[in-house]
Amino acid sequence: MQTNITSTASYDLLTLSGEVDLHYSPTLRENILGSLKAGKPLLVDLAQVSYIDSSGIASLVEGFQTAKSAKLGYGLLNVSSPAMQVLTLTRLDKIFALYTSTDQFETALQA
């Protein structure tokens, strides 16, 4: 897994690529919670994720719960097909805010 965090004026964009598994999920968790604890909304780009297991999903869920508690925006961007299969199986596709563009996320933050 590779990660890249880009900060904008209103939110952080965490871009993931490769496999998100037990080996890399602690890094994912650290990145997600780091942005949220700094008080910034977070958008996680999953377009280049080729595989995600339950530990990766758990990190995303923890981020969702942390953001909700802190009243911060949180969403998933361009979810890849393999990641969407897991989200659909776990019915988390109904829980997470899913976006196809950063503009959609920015609009949701302003609402």
N, C-alpha and C positions, 0 to 999 in steps of 0.2 A: 504494500500500500504506500502510496505517496500522498502527501498533503500539502496544501498551499493555502495560506490565509491572506485574504486581501481585505483591507479596511477601507470602507467608504465613510462619508460623513455621518450616515445614519445607521449603518449595520456592518457586520463582518460577513464575508463570503468565504466559507471553508470548502475548498475543492478537493475531492478525493478521487484517486484512480487506483486500479488494480484490485487485489483481493483484500477484503476486510474480514479478518478472521481472528481467532483467539490470540494469535501472536501480535497483531496490530491494534486490537481494540483498546488496550490501555492508552495508546497514543491518541487514538480518536477521542476517547473520553476526556483526556487531558486538554486537547484542542477545543472541544465543545465547551467544557466547563470553564476553561480559561476565558473565552470570549464572553460567555454569559456572566461570569463573576465580575468582569470588567464593566458590566452594565450595558453591553451592546446587544441588540437583536442579532440573530444568527440565521443565515441561509446556508444550507449544506447542499453542495452540488454533487449529485451521484451519477452524473452522465457517463463517467468513465469507470464506474465500478463493475468489475466482471464477476464478482462473487461476494456475498455477505452472509455470514453465519449468525447464529443466535447471540454471540457475544457482541458483534457489531450492531445488531438490532438493539440490544440492551443499552449500548452507549447512546444510540439515537433516542431511545425512550427516556433515558435519564436526562438527556438534554432537553427533551420536550417538557418533562416534569419540572426541571429547574427553571426553564424559561417561563412556564406557566406560573410558578410560585412567585417569580420576580416580576411578573407582568411585562415580559419582554417578547417581542416577536420571534418566531422560530418556524422554520419551514424547510422543506426538501425541494431541491431544484432539479429538473430534468432527470428524474429517476430512471436509471437504466432498466432494461428488460429483466435481467437476472435479479436485481434488487427489488423490482416491482413484484416479481413472482413471490418473493419472501414476504413482502409487505401485504400482499393480497391474501396469502395463506394464513397469515397471523391476524388478518383484518385490521392491520394498522394503517392500511391505505385509507380507512375511514376516520382515523384519529389525527394523523399528521396533515398539516396544511401542505398541499402539493402545488408547485408552481412550474410553469414552463418558461418563465422569463424573470429577470431581475426587476423589470418594470412592474410586474404583477405584485411582487413582494413589497416593493416600495409603496405601491398604492395601498396595499393592505396595512402597512405600517401607519399610514396617514389616516386610515379610517377610524 
